[in-house]
Amino acid sequence: MPKYIASQTLSEVTWNATLLEPDIVEAIERLKAEPGRDLIKCGTSRVDDTLLRAGLVDEIRLWVMPVVVGSGQRLFEDVDTSSLQLTLTEVHKLANDSAILTYTPNYGT
């Protein structure tokens, strides 16, 4: 599976990876226009805000586990949530009492 890396510090990558440059929005738009499989971004980072503002996120899947931790990066920590509206489109409860929640961003509302 090809890997795509968004970085402001790397000038080259290895291991079946491609550096998205110079403009991540244009790079993702090009990838989305190509035929093929879905693009998947794992984890949370500063790139989330860029992708959401550009309307490039079609779906957000959150895997919620019944574990409480006291530290770490918060979901959407680097995202301007003032205009972010999400619609819950699917709930899948797993046998271990975790759940996968699927949301669709509402752009332009």
N, C-alpha and C positions, 0 to 999 in steps of 0.2 A: 504494500500500500504506500503510495507516495506521501511524503510529509512536507508541510510548508511551514516555514519559520518566519515570524515577524520579529525583527530585532532592530534596535537603533545602534547597537554596538558591534554586531558581527558583520564581517565583510565576506565571509564564506562559510559554507556548511558542508557536512559530509553525511554519510549513512543514509542514502536514498532520500535526501532532503533538498528542498529548493528554498532559497531566501526570497521572501516577498519584498520587492523593492521597486522603485523608490517610494511609491505611494501605495500603502496597503489597501486602501479603498479601491483604487483602480485594479490592483492585482486580484483582489477577491471578486470584483465584478467580472473580470476576464475569466476566472476559474468557474464562476457560476454560469457563465454563458456557454461553456464547453459541454459537450455531451458527456454523460458518465454518471458516476455515483454521487451521493451526497457529500458535502464538505462537513466535517465534524470538528468542533473546537472543544477540547476538554479543559476543565478547570476554569478558574476565574483570574482575570488579569486586566491591565489597563486597556488592552485591545477591545474588551467588551464594549466600552463606551463608544469607541470609534465605529465599531461594526453596527451597533444599535442606532447611533445617530445617522449613519449612512443608509439605514433601512436594509441592511444585508443579512439580518438574522431572521430566518423563517420560523424557527421553533426553538424553544428552550426546554430542555429536559432536566429536571432536578431529581436526584435520587436522595430521598430523605431517609436517614437511618436513625433508629431510636438510641442515639448516643449523645450525651451532653459533654461538651468540652468547653473549657474556659478561655481559650485563646486561639489565635489564628486569624487568617484573613476572612473577612465577612463577605457574603454573597453580595454582589453589586457594589462593593466598597468603592471602586473607582468609576462608577457609572453615575451620570447625572440622572437621578430618578425623578426629578421634578415633573417631567412630562412622560415618563415611562408608564405605559398602561399595558397590562398583560391579561389575556383571557385564558382561563383554565380550560383545556380542550380534552384532557384525558387523565384518568387516575388509574394506576395499575398497582394493586396491593400485592406484595410478595409474601411468601410463607413465613419469612423471618420478621414480619411486622414492619418492614420498611416499605416505602412506596415510591413509585416513579410518577412524578407529576409532569405533565406536558402543558406548556403555555405557548400561546401565539402572541407576539407583540402587535399592538394596534397602532400602526403608523398613521400619522395625520389626524388623529382624533384628539 
